[in-house]
Amino acid sequence: HGQAKAEVNIVSNGHEILLDARQAGDEPYLLARSLPGVPIMTGVQRAEVARQAVARFGVDVIVLDDGFQHLALQRDIDLVLFKAPEFLGNAWVFPGGRLREPVTALGRTHGFILTDMHEGHGEDAGRFSRFLQSRFPGRPVFSTTYEPDGLTVEESSRKFLAFCGLADPESFRATLAREGLIVVDFIAFSDHYAYSAQDMVDLVGRARRSGADALITTEKDLVKVKELFCELPVLALRIRFDLGDNFKRFVTERLVRV
């Protein structure tokens, strides 16, 4: 979703970030900021991007984001993630449902990850895990929770107008609620929304009318608004997650085999 449309776009060479958030796209730019020392590249033809990554930077492991359907690039490990509260939804393929391929396509995967494993979803997650293991035997099922990180006590006591540009804005709203933050207003923009200076003016006006004294958003959105002037503080709820030693061991063993 970035403006850079070359066959291969180098967002970061591992030492320096070369494209801004608008050029790179919000997610690649956030990865570049979060992973110093790791080249970050984008491009429509993923196989060519992979070839360039090896040729230019000598990498020996390539991590492909959102690439389960990109069959032009040979993979050694395929992982599929499901949100535990939703799982397969109605099990229909888009546009009738949320799936991009029929359930049978999951036979290509080497493992599954259930995300959003918060309190109250344990029973559902257990049922989903048993379904996957019975339908696709031999594929491990891992689970993880997203844990908010980074707000100080002083910041957490503010009254917030929250905003985001996500495919699932309600997940962000739910995370804020779980953290006990005071959210007096919430605005959802379209996924990968490109914010303007006028948007920030409008957000501040709405925040003041709502009694908010700060704005809060996601890390992905913050990288696109941090250069825009805003009369109120803009904070990001940083998220971290840990898949545990079993997952690390699984990936390491697969890589050693390769």
N, C-alpha and C positions, 0 to 999 in steps of 0.2 A: 504493500500500500504506500510505499515511498515514491517520491517524484523521480528518483534516479532509475532510468530505464535501460541502462546498458546491458549487454548480454551477461556480464559479470560485474557486480558492484561490490567494491571492497569498503565495507563500513568501518572496519578497523583492521590494521595490519598486525595487531597484537601489541604494538607499542604506542600507537597514536590513532585516535578516532578521526577518520577522514571525511565522514558525511554527517550532517546534522540530522535531527529527528525527522524533519520534513522530507529530506532527500532519502534517508535510509528507510523510513517507516518507524513507527513507535517501538515495536517489539525488537527488531534488529538493533536499534540504537540503545535500547535499555540493556540488551545482552552485551553490547560493546562496553557500556559503562560498568556493568557488573562483573565482567570477566576479563580483567587486564591480563595480557600475555596470550590471549586466545584470538586468532584471526576470526572475524565475523564477515561473512559474505552472503550476498543475495543474488538471485537471478531466476528467470523463468525456467531455463533449461538446467535442472539441478545436476545432471551428469557433467555438463561443461563446468559448472561452478566447482564441482568436486575435483575435476581434473586440474583446474587452475589453482585450487587450494594446495594440492600436492606439488604442483610444479613451482609455485611461487613461494610457498612457506614450508614445504617439506613435512606436512602433517602426516601422521600415520593413523589417526582416528578422525572420522568425520561424523558429526552429529547433525542429522537432518530433522528440522522442525516441521511438523504437519506434513509428513511425506508418505503416509501409508499407501496412498493411491498413486504415488509417483513411481510407477513400475519401470520407467526407463532407466532408473539407477538401481544397480544391484545392491542389496543390503545384506548384512551379516546378522543384525539383530533388529527385529521389528517389535515395537512396544505400542500397545493401544491403551489409552486412558479413558475411563468412564467416571462421571460424577456419581458418587454413591447414591445421592437422593433421587437421581433420575434414571441411571443405568441406561437401558435400551429405549426408554420412553415407550412409545406404542410399537416399537420394532419395525416401523415402516421406513422406507428410504425417502429422502427429501424429494419433492416438497410435502409428501404426506406425513413425514415424520422427521426426526433429527438425524437419522443414519445416512451416511454418504454411500454405503454399499450394503448389500444384504448381509445378514448375520453370518451366512456361510463363508464370507470373505475373511472372517476372523481366523479361519484355519491357517492363514499365512503368518500369523503372529507367533512370536516366541514367548511372550509374556503379557500380562495385563496389570494395570495399576488402577485401583479405585481411589479417587480423590474425594475431598470434602467429607472426610470421615469424622464428622462432629458428633457430639452427644445426641443420642436418639436415632442414629443411623446404623448402629451396630448390627441390629437384627437384619435389616435390609441388606447390608454389606455381606453378612454371612450367607444369606440366601443367594445373592448374586455370585459370590465366590464359588459356592457349590455348583451353581448352574454352569459357570465357565469351566470348572474343572471336570464336570461330567460330559459337557459337550465337546471340550477341547482338552482331552487328557494329556498330561505331561507338560502343560503350560502353567508356570507358576502365577499366582495372583498376589500382588503386593498391594499395600494400602498406605495412605498418607493423609495427614491433615495439613491445612494451611494455617500457620501460626503468625498472627500479626506481630510486628517487631518494630521498635524504633521511636515510638511516641514517649515523650517524657511525661511525668505526672502533671506538670504545669500545662503542657499542651493538651493532655487528655481531658482537662477540666474545662476547656473552651466550649462554646456553643458553635456548632458547625453548620454551614451549608455544604452538603456533599454533592459532588458531581463526578460523572465518569462517562467515557465513551466505550462501552463494552457490549459484546454480544449478549451477555447475561448480567445486566445491571443489578438485578435483584440479589445476586450472590454477593456483590459489594455491599449493598444495603444490609444484608443479613450479617455480614462480617462486622460491620460497624455496630450493629445492635448487640452482637455477642460480646463485643469489647466494652459495652456499656457507655459508648460515646454519646454525647448529647447532640443529636442531629435534628435541627429545627426545620430543615428543608432539604429536598433531594431532587436533583435534576439529572435525567438520563439523556445523553446524546447518542447518536448512532455510533456503531462500532468503528474504531479508527478515526474518529472525528478530528478534523483539522480546525483547531481553535483560532479565533481572530482576536484582535485587540478589543473589538466591540463586544465580543462574547464575555471578556473579562469585566468590562464595564457593566454589562447586564447582570452578570453573576454577583458583582459587588452590590449593585442596587437591590437585587432581590434578597441578598444576604442581610442587608441593613433593614429592609422592611420586615424580615423574618426574625430579627433580633440576634442574628449570628455575628460573632466577632472574628471568625476565621473561615477559610474554605478548606475542605479536605477532599482529596482525590486519590487515584491509584498512582503507583510509580510510573505505569505506562502513560498515563495522561500528563503527569507532571513534567515529563521530558519535553512535552509539546507546548506547555504554557509557561515554563520557567523564564523564558526570554521576554514574555509579555508583561507589561506593567500592570500591577494590581495594587489597589489601595489597602487591601487586607492581606494578612498572612495566608499563604497557600501551603498546606502540609500534605504529605503523602503517607498513606498507611503502607509501610513496607511489609512484605509477606515473605516468610521463609518456610521451607518444609524439609523434612528429613525422611527418606525412604528406608533408612535403617541398614544394618550390616548385611542382612540377607540379600537385599537388592544389589548392594555393591559387590558382594561375592558372586552373584549370578552374572552380572555384567562382566566382571573381571575374568571369570571362568570362560565365558563365551568368547571374549577377546583373545584369551590365551589360545583357545582352540583354533581361532582364525589364523 
